[in-house]
Every structure is written in structure tokens, then in C-alpha cells.
Amino acid sequence: MRRITVHTQAFPAVDLDPTCELVVVEGPDEGARVDVGALPIRVGTEDGHCHLVLIDDRVSRRHLEVCVVDGFFEVRDLDSRNGTIYRGSVLKQARLRPSPRAS
């Protein structure tokens, strides 16, 4: 089974809150990217409701949400049909350090 991999990279922010950039590194949406900060960013296929709109048929309309919480990147699966995978495990919600990869 092919997976979409999204890479996050931390960048210093002026207000000292961490920020990151989500970058799709595999699949038909390779190269798509969006900046993430304190406000939740939604990823999915539904235009108008997602900040990062993907065309991959393995991605749900509203697949996941990511934002910065207490210095960590909080990723929350939005009940997607194929789930969100992090380091081989399905996650519903997790706080991640900068530079992880999530599928």
C-alpha cells in the first residue's frame, strides 16, 4: 500500500512560537505545502474547508488537522477513512516535536 508522507520542518518565529511547514513528499500531491502556526490547519480533499487541498484518493475530505500547542505540533486525525500514520502506528491525536514525518 502506497502512503502519502507529509514532512514538517520547524522554523524560528518572531514571537518565539514554533511554526512549521507541511510538505507532501510522496504521491500525486508531491511538493504541495502549507505553513502551520497556532491556528489549526486542515488537510484533505475538500476545497473551501481545507488549507492544504490534496487530490490523492487515499485522503479524506477532511483528513487531519495540525497546529502548535505548548511548543509542540499537535496532529489530530479527523476520523479519516484511511487514518493518519506516524512511525508505523495509527494515531488519533498526538503531540510531535519538530521535523517528524507523518503519513
C-alpha positions as CSV (number, residue, x, y, z in Angstrom):
1,M,0.0,0.0,0.0
2,R,1.4,3.4,-1.0
3,R,1.4,6.1,1.6
4,I,1.4,9.9,1.4
5,T,4.2,11.3,3.6
6,V,4.0,14.8,5.0
7,H,7.2,16.3,6.3
8,T,7.2,19.1,8.9
9,Q,10.2,21.3,9.5
10,A,10.4,23.8,12.3
11,F,11.3,27.4,11.6
12,P,12.0,30.1,14.2
13,A,9.2,32.6,14.5
14,V,9.4,36.3,15.5
15,D,7.1,35.7,18.5
16,L,9.1,32.6,19.6
17,D,6.1,30.3,19.0
18,P,7.2,27.4,16.8
19,T,6.0,27.2,13.3
20,C,6.4,24.6,10.7
21,E,5.8,23.9,7.0
22,L,3.9,20.8,6.0
23,V,5.2,19.4,2.7
24,V,3.8,16.4,0.8
25,V,6.9,14.4,-0.2
26,E,5.2,11.4,-1.9
27,G,2.2,10.7,-4.1
28,P,0.3,12.8,-6.7
29,D,0.4,15.9,-4.4
30,E,4.2,15.8,-4.0
31,G,5.5,19.3,-3.4
32,A,2.2,20.7,-2.0
33,R,2.9,22.8,1.1
34,V,1.3,25.0,3.8
35,D,2.7,26.9,6.8
36,V,1.4,25.9,10.2
37,G,1.3,28.1,13.3
38,A,-1.0,28.5,16.3
39,L,-4.2,28.3,14.3
40,P,-5.4,24.9,13.2
41,I,-4.6,23.9,9.6
42,R,-6.9,21.3,8.0
43,V,-5.6,18.9,5.3
44,G,-7.9,17.0,3.0
45,T,-9.6,16.9,-0.4
46,E,-12.4,19.3,0.3
47,D,-11.8,22.7,-1.3
48,G,-13.1,25.5,0.8
49,H,-12.7,23.7,4.1
50,C,-9.1,22.7,4.0
51,H,-6.0,24.8,3.9
52,L,-3.9,22.2,2.1
53,V,-6.2,20.6,-0.5
54,L,-4.9,17.3,-1.9
55,I,-6.1,15.2,-4.9
56,D,-4.9,11.8,-3.7
57,D,-7.8,9.4,-3.4
58,R,-6.5,7.9,-0.2
59,V,-7.0,11.2,1.5
60,S,-10.4,12.0,3.1
61,R,-12.4,15.2,2.5
62,R,-11.2,16.4,6.0
63,H,-8.3,14.2,6.8
64,L,-6.3,15.8,9.6
65,E,-5.7,19.0,11.5
66,V,-2.3,20.3,12.8
67,C,-1.5,23.3,14.9
68,V,1.1,24.5,17.5
69,V,0.1,23.8,21.2
70,D,2.5,24.5,24.1
71,G,5.6,24.3,21.8
72,F,4.6,21.0,20.1
73,F,2.9,20.3,16.8
74,E,-0.5,18.7,17.6
75,V,-1.8,16.5,14.9
76,R,-5.4,15.2,15.1
77,D,-7.0,12.8,12.7
78,L,-10.4,14.0,11.7
79,D,-11.9,10.4,11.5
80,S,-10.4,9.9,8.1
81,R,-11.2,6.7,6.3
82,N,-7.5,5.6,5.9
83,G,-6.2,7.0,9.1
84,T,-3.1,9.0,9.9
85,I,0.1,7.0,10.4
86,Y,3.0,8.2,12.5
87,R,6.1,6.0,12.7
88,G,4.1,2.9,11.7
89,S,1.2,3.5,14.2
90,V,-2.2,4.9,13.5
91,L,-2.8,8.0,15.5
92,K,-6.0,9.8,16.5
93,Q,-4.2,12.7,18.2
94,A,-0.5,13.3,19.0
95,R,1.9,16.0,20.1
96,L,5.0,15.8,17.9
97,R,8.4,17.5,18.1
98,P,9.7,19.5,15.1
99,S,10.8,17.6,12.0
100,P,8.8,14.3,12.2
101,R,7.2,12.6,9.2
102,A,3.6,11.6,9.3
103,S,1.9,9.5,6.7
